[in-house]
Amino acid sequence: MKSPPSFVEIQFRPKSGVKNFQIQFPHKTLTAFRKLDPDIKADIVESLLPFYKVQRREIDEVRFAPLFGFFEARKEYAPPDDLSSGNLLEKWGKYEETTHNREVKTKVLRLLRYARFQQLSGEVAPILRLAVSQAIDDNDHRFFKQLGRLLEKQPVIFDPLKEPTPAEQLLIEHWICQKEKAVHLCCFTDAAIDDFLRAVGEQPTFDSVRKTRQRLGLQRLPEKFPFIRRVKREGDTVILG
């Protein structure tokens, strides 16, 4: 009777890499992974969800930051709309105070980075006029130089998201994969993950891998699982054991 192969060949390409690696994944470990209780696998998958929830929230915050910044500036610096009520002097007095607040120049320059506010005669106009007036009163040449450079640049829709570190990216993408025949990093010890990332061209430290896994809250496999503990690279082949 033919004995089963010692290794399963898996193609692996890190996101930041430019070439594929041939991974020799121990047949024993992959078989143990396939036989795992479905509830254990479900717990591992669920441990990834908080990362994606945080990422979704950060995307929403970045998308709406320009608008929130505008509403905040308009509330603080725009002249009062309602001049018919009896407290007109009080409203106008508060507005007069804001016209001497030099923060308006900084806030206008932040707003004008975004494409939404590049139409200078549009919704940003009242606050822009106040900032320009304040800059004139202050003889602030720097403000006008910054304004000119800003208007020459390509505006952005919103600020770029903070990119995950290479260790975060690889841990999240490969902690547990949809395909069974894949590099499941949940099958590795922390030290082996560190060695594997180095083997495929990343440069984390053992401490950063362990702390990143803990911070992300990634679920570990049971202690009795036959974890991958050794990593050896030979050319474009990475041998696991």
N, C-alpha and C positions, 0 to 999 in steps of 0.2 A: 504494500500500500504506500502510495506516494505521500511523503510528509508535506505539510503546508509550508509555504515560503516563510522565511524569517522576517522579510520586510515587504511592505507595500510601497510601490513607487508613486509619489505624488508630485505634481508640478506646483511650484510656489513662486510667486512674484510679489515682492513687497511693493507697496504703493509708491514709495519714493525711489524704487530701483529701476534699472534699465534693462535687466535681464531676468530670465527664469532660472530657478534653482530646481534641481532634482532632489526631492526629499525621500530618503529611505526611512519610512515610518514603521516601527516594530509591529509585526502582525499581531503579537500577543496583546499589545496596548490597544490597538484599533478594535480587536475582537472584544476586549473587555468594555470598551466604550460603546460598541454596538449593543452589548447585553445589559447596559445600565438600565435601572428602573426608570420608566418614563417620567415619574414624578421628580427624580433627581435631575434629569435633563431639563424639565420644565422650570425647576428652581434656578438652574444655571442661566437659562434664557431670560427669566424674569429679572435676574440680577443685572442684566444689561439695560433694562428699561429706564432706571433713574437717569443714566447718562443721556439718553435720547430725549427725556423730558426736559432736562436742564438745557440741552442744546436747542430744543424747540422754543423754550422760554427766551433764551438769549437771542435767537433769530427774531422773535417778535419784538423784543426790546430794541434791537438794532434797527429794525424796520420802522418802528414808530417813534424812535428818538428824535428825528428832525421835527415831526409834528408836535410832539410834546414840548420840545424846546421852543418852538414858535408860540404855542399857546401860553407858555410860561412868560415869555418875553412880552407878548401882546398884553397879557393881564397886568404885567408890572409897569410897562412903559408907554402903552398906547394911550392917547387922550381919551377921556370919558365920552361914551356915546350918548348917554342920557344927560342932557343939560337942562331939562325942564323941571326937575324936582326942586324942592325947597332947599336942599343941601348943596346947591351948586358951588358955593364958595368953598365948602369943605372938600368936595370932589376935586375942584380945580387946584386947591391948595396942595392936596396929596400928589396930584399930577406934577405940579411945579417942583415938588421935592424930587420926583423921579428924574426930571430933566437934568438934574445936577449929579446924577449917579453915573459915574464913568464906566460902570460895568456894562452899560448898554452897548458900548463900542465893541467890547469883547464878544458879547452875545450875538450882535449882528454879524460879525466876521465868522462866527461859528455857523450861523444859519445860511450864509451865502455860499458855503461849501456845497450845499445840496441843490440839486437840479430844480427842485420844487420852488426855490426862492430866488432863482436867477432872473426872473421877470421883475425888474426893479420897481416897476410901477404897479405891481400886483399887491398881494396881501402883506408883504413885508415893508411896503413903502412908508407907513407912518413911523415904524421903529427905525428904519434906515434914515429918514429925515432927522430924527432926534439924534441918532449917533453921529451923523455928519455935522449937525449943528454943534454938538458937544465937542467934536474934534476941532472945529473951527475956533470955538471959544478957548480950547486948550492949546491952540497952535500946534496940533498934533500931526506933524508930517508923517510920522511912522504909520499912523492909522491909514492915511491915504495911499501910502506905498503898499501896505498890506492889502488894502482893498483892490488896488490895481492889479497886483500879482494874482490875487484870488480870482478876479473876473477873467483873467487870461487862461486860467487852468480849466481843464475838463471837469465839470461838476460831477459829484457822485450822487447816486440814488440814496445810499445810506452807507454808513461806515462798515468796513470789512469786519467779519467775525474773527474772533480770536481762534487761531488754528490749534487743533490738538497737537500735543507733542508726538514725535514718532512712536514712543512707547505706548501712549494712550491710543493712538490710531490702530496700531497692530494688535494691542490687547482687545480692543472693542471689536475689531473686524474679524479676529481669528480666535476669540476665546471659545466660542462654539459655533460651528458652521452648519449651514443647511444641508450640505452634502456630507455624508458619512465619511467618504474617502477624501479627507481634507486635513489640514494641520490645525488640530484643535488645541489651542494653547492651555486650555483647562487641564489637559493631560500631562502638563509639564510641571516640574518643581520651579520655584522662582529662579534658582540658580541656572536651571536648564533653559528657561525663557531668556535669561540674560545672555547665555552662551549662543542660543539660537539667533537672537536679534543681531548679535555681533557677527555671526557667521553669514547672515544675509545682508550685511552692510550697514546696520544701524549701530549706534554707539551709546547705549544706555549704561547705567551702572546697576549692580545688583540691588543696591539700596533704592534706586529710583524705580526699578521694576516692582519690588515688593511694596513700596509706598504707593505707587500708582495703582496697583491692583487693590490695595486696601482702601485707598481713597475712592476708587470707582465702585467699591463694594461688590466685586466680582465673586461669585459663589465658587468655592473650591469643591473638588471631588472628595469622596470619602477617603480616609487615610489608608485603607487597605487596597486602594486602586493601584495598579502597577504603573506608577508615574514614569515618565521619561526623565532620566537624570543625567544623561551624557549626550553631548553634541560634538560631532567631529566633521570638519569640512575638508573635502578633497576635490579641489578644482571647483566646478559648479555643482557638485553633489554634497549634500549635507546628510550625514548618517546619524540617526538618533538611536539611543539605547537606554 
